[in-house]
Amino acid sequence: MKEYKEVIQFIQELYQTKEFLPLHEPRFIGNEKKYVNETIDSTFVSSVGKYVTEFEEMVAAFVGAKYAVATSNGTSALHIGLKLVGVDESCEVITQPLTFIATANAISYCNAKPIFVDVDRETLGLSPSKLKAFLEEFAVLNAAGECINKSTNKIIKACVPMHTFGHPCKIDEIVEICDSYNIAVVEDAAESLGSYYKDKHTGGFGKVGIFSFNGNKIITTGGGGMIVTDDEALAKEAKHITTTAKVPDPYEYIHDEVGYNYRLTNLAAALGVAQMENLELFIKKQRELADKYDEFFKNTDIEFIKEPKDAKSNYWLNAVILKDKKHRDAFLKQTNDNGVMTRSVWRLMNKLEMFKDAQCGDLSNAKWLEDRVVNISSSVVL
């Protein structure tokens, strides 16, 4: 398909408009204004209030986690998730190069170094086979049971796989490999609320999982994140250090460690509670939209990215694969010039200035995808 007019026309017909179409905009169709107004009337608009607790309980119940701790955004959730498993300046953390910058940034916040291991083309997420190959070549367990990188002599403390665009990676295999090397899995499920792998919700496979509620996610709190875990001690520590590590006292301000002002506000949580009430509808509509895209692109030379085997995706961001970088760039230009917003996948993390010296495995799949993947209109169609 040398020209992409049919694609533009199809997307405009899906959304019944020829006005500018953003990539993913939120939908507010329920109790958002009611709950936010209640919060304003109560004057409890900061990080103390009933909606923070209610939002945590709703997300925990939905994803099947024992505990959930709300944070100011997904990046802060990931930062704290890494700290909970002991990541610090003495450590390295394995993650994928094809990811949003927050994944690598959170590792840097801990003064740790990222290691980039390739993704699978099918899932767009961390490749178990590439992970296994990397560890077999570079990792060894010391007498204390710590995983040591033979090339740097640093501890490989954690692994952060990411469920790209809401499509689950082969997370069970990744956890199994990491367990054999005593590497903690911090699951970046920022994009995958409502996605399942082998009938289990994402975010629940690792020691800690995190979600994001940014303005462009399947549900939003404007900005917000969530740490989920089944470990009671980790959950308590997460709540403590995200609340400036303040020790309860009726009069004095006492803090027992370096903490962070990372708690979600009651105002934002009110929005989240209302959004959670419509999450099932949003997922249903996103999957219907994906089916329409899939059917349309079957008749073109563009490949629509579908949920991987054994996965049920929320299809947060729909994506296609073009023939090569030249076709990708032509597609990006023509769609955006005609008011249909599209975006290339992220530039690989190891190509960014601050991570250019990071250790990498063979990244052939990530490089191939970087040249070809484009996100297309993904707002919920009601």
N, C-alpha and C positions, 0 to 999 in steps of 0.2 A: 504494500500500500504506500505508494510514493507520496500521495497527498493525504492529508488527514481530515479532510472536510467531513467525511462520513462519521468519524469519531466525534468531532465537535458537535455535529448535528444530533447525534445519538445522545450525548450527554445533556445537551440543552433540552432535548425532548424529555429525558428522564426527570429533569428538574423543572420542566415547563417554564423556562425563562431564557431570554437572550441577554439578560443583564449579566454583570460580572459574577462568576461562580467561584467562591473561595474553595480551598482544598477540603477543609472540614470545619464547619461552624456548629456551635452548640444549638440544641433545641430546648426551649423552655415551654413546656406544655402542661405543667402540673401545678404543684403547690409552691413553686419557687418564691414568688412575690409574697405569698401569705406567710411562709416560714421566716423569710428575711425580715418582713415587717414586724413579726412577733419578736424577733431577736432585737430589733431596734427599740421596740416598745419596752422590752425588758431591761434595756441598757447593758446587758451582758453581751457585748459585741466582740470582746477579745477572746483569749484562749480558755476562759472559764465559761461554761454554759451547757445546758442540757443537750444541745444539738451535736456538740463534739462527741460526747459519750454515745449518743444515739447513732451517729454516723459510723463510729468505730464498731459498734455492735452489728449494724446492718452489713457492713463490708465483711466482717469476720464470719458472720453467718452465711453470707452469699458464697464466699470462697472456700468455706469449710475449715477455717483456721480457729484455733482456740483463743488467740489474742490478736488484737489490732491496735496500733498506736498511730494516731493521725499526726501528720507533720505539715509544715508550710508548703512543701512541694516535693515532687518525686526525687529530685536531686538530694535534698536534705535527708530523705528517707534512706536513700542508697548510701550516703555518707555515714549515717548512724548504723545502718545494717553492717557495713564493713567494720566499723569500730566495735560492734557487738561481738564479732568473731575474732577480734584481736589484731586487726590489720593496723600496722604502724610503720614508722620509717625504716624498720629492719626488714620489711616484707616486700614481696612482689605478688601481684594479683593477675591471674590469667583472665582475659576477656576477648571479645571478638573485635576485629577492626571495622566491621560494617555495623555501626551503631550510632545512636545520637551521642553527642559530645558529653552529656551528663554522666554516662557510664565511666568514661575515662577520667573526667573531672573529679568525680567522687573518690576515685582511687588516689588521685593527686592530693585531695584535701587531707588524706591520711598520711601524706608524705611517703606513700608507697609508690612503687614503679609498676606500670602495666606491662604485661606481656601479651602480644596479639597472636591469637591462633585462629586459623581459617574457619569459615562457615561452610555449611552445606548449601548447595544450590536449591535443593528441594524445600528446605525450611527457612532459609536466609539466616538461620541461627547457628550458634557454635557447633562445630562438627565433632562428634564423639571420636570418630576415627582419627582425625587430625590431632585432637587433644591427646589421645592415647599415644600416637606416634611421637608427639612432642615430649611427653613425659617419659616415655621409654628412652628417648635420646638424651634428655637433659636432666632428669630428676632422679634423686636417690633419697632414701629414707635414712636419717642418722639414728644414733643410738637412742635419742629421745623421742623418736617417731616423727620428727619434723621432716617435711618434704624440702630438700635442699636443691637449688638450681646449681648444677655442677659448673656452669659457665660463669656464675656470679658469686656463688657461695651464700646467696641470700635465701631466706625461707620463702617458699611459695605457699602463702597462707590461705588464699581464697581464690575462688573462681566465680566470675560473674557472667553467666550466659544470659542472653536477652531474647525475648520472644518478639521478633521483628514484625512490625505492623499488626501485631495481634496473633500472628501465626506461631503456634507452639514449636519450639525446637525439640530435639530428642532428649528431653530433660532427664528422664529416668536413667538413660545410659551415661549421661554426663555425671550425674550424682554417683552412680556406681563406680565409675572410673576415679572420681575425686575421693570417694571414701577409701579406696584402696591406697591412696597416697596421703591420707589425712589432710585433705584440702577441703576447707569449708565452702559450701555453695551458697552464695548470696544471689538469689534469683531476681533478675531485673524483669519484672512482669509489668513495667510501667504502662505498656501499650495493650495489655492483654486481659483486662477485666472482662470476664464473660467468655474466656477461651479455656478449652479443656484438652488435656492430653491423656489418652487412655482412660477417659471418664473421670479424671481428677483435675480440679481447677488449677491453673497455673498459679505460681506463687507459693504453692504448698509442698513442693518437692525438696527444696533446699532447707538449710538451717534457718534462714530468714528469707522472706520475699518482700518485694516492694511494688507499690502501684502509684500511678500518677493521675491527677485530676486537673491537669492543665486545661486551658480553654478549648483546646482542639481535641481532647480525648473523648471517648465514647460517652462518658458522663464527666461533668466538670464542677469544680468548686471555685472556678476562676483561676486559682492556683492551689495546689494542695497535693499531699502525698499520703501514703499509708505504709507502715511496717507491719507485716504479719508473721506470726511464728506460733509454734505449738509449745515453745519453751517458756515456762512461766517466769523464770529468772531473767531471761533475755528481755521479755516484754516489760518487766518492772524496770530494768535498767534503761531500756529505750525511753520509757515515759519519764524517767528521772532526768536523764541527760538532755532530753529535748525540752525540758522545762527548767533550763539553766542550772540543773543539779541542785535545786533548792530543797533543803531539809525542812519538813513541816515544823513550824513553830508559831505560836500565837502572836508573837511580837517582833522577834528579830529576823533579820535576813541572814540566813546561814546557808552556805553552799559548800559541799564536801568534795567536789572535784570540778575540773573544767567542764562546763556544760554549754548548751547551745539554746538559743531562743528560737526553737524550731517548731513550736506547737501550732497547730491549725487554729484559726479563729472560729468562734461560735458563729459569726456572720457567714463565713465561708462554708462551715459545716451544715448550716441551715439549707444552703443551696444544694449541698451534697445529698442530704436526706431526701429532698424533693426529687432530685435526679435519680437516686437509687430506686424510687418508687416506679420509675418508668424504664429502668435498665433492661428488663426482659423484652419490652416492646422495641427498644432501640436495637438490641441484638437481633431480634427477629427481622426487623426492617433492613439492617445491614446485610444480613445473609440473603435476603430477597434481592437486594441491590447487587450483591456479588453474583448471584445466579443470572441476573440480566446481563451483567458485563460478560460473564463467561460465555453465555450463548452468543452474544454479539461478536466477541473477538474470535470465536471459532471460525468465522468466515473471513478472517483477515490474516495477514502475516505477522500479527502482533500476538504474543502469548500473554494471557491473563494469569496472574499468580493465584493459584487456588490453595486451600488449606492442605497441609501435608497429610500423609497417611497416619491413621490413629489419632488425628486431631480434629477438634471442633473449634473453629476460629470465630472471633467476634468481627473479623473483617474491618478492623478499625480504619486502616488506610488501605484502599484498593491500589494495586500496583500492576504494571505490565512490564514485559521484557521486549525491548526493541532488538532489531537484528544486530546492530553494532552502535558504536558511539556516534557516528555520523547520522544515522537514522534517529538515534535518541535526541540529538541536538536539534534536528529538524522538527521532530515531534514537539519538543519543548517550546520552540519558537512559534510554531504555527498555532498551537493551542492557546498559549498565553497571549499572543497577538490578537486572538479572537475572543478574549474575555473568559476563557476556561482555564483556570489556574491549574498548572501541573508543576511538579518539582522532581528533580533528579534525586536519587538516593544520596545519603550523606557521603561526603568525601571520606575516604578511609582514614581512620585515626592515625595510623603510622605515617601518613603523608602531611599531617599538620605539624607546624613548626615545633610545638612544645613536646610532641611525642615522636619526633623523627629519629631519635636514637634508641627507641624502645626495641627490645628483643622481639623478633617475629618468627613464626614458623613459615611454612609455604603458604602463601596467601592467594593462590591462583583462582580459587572460586570467588573470593571477595573482589579481586580485581576485575574478573569477568562480569560480575553483577554490577559493580560500580559504573561500568561503561554502558550499561543497558537498561537498568531499572528506573522506572518513572512512576511516581504516584499520581493518581487521577482523582477526580472529584469523588468525595467520600462522605459528604454530609448525609445524615439520616433523611431519607425521603418518606414523608408522612402522607 
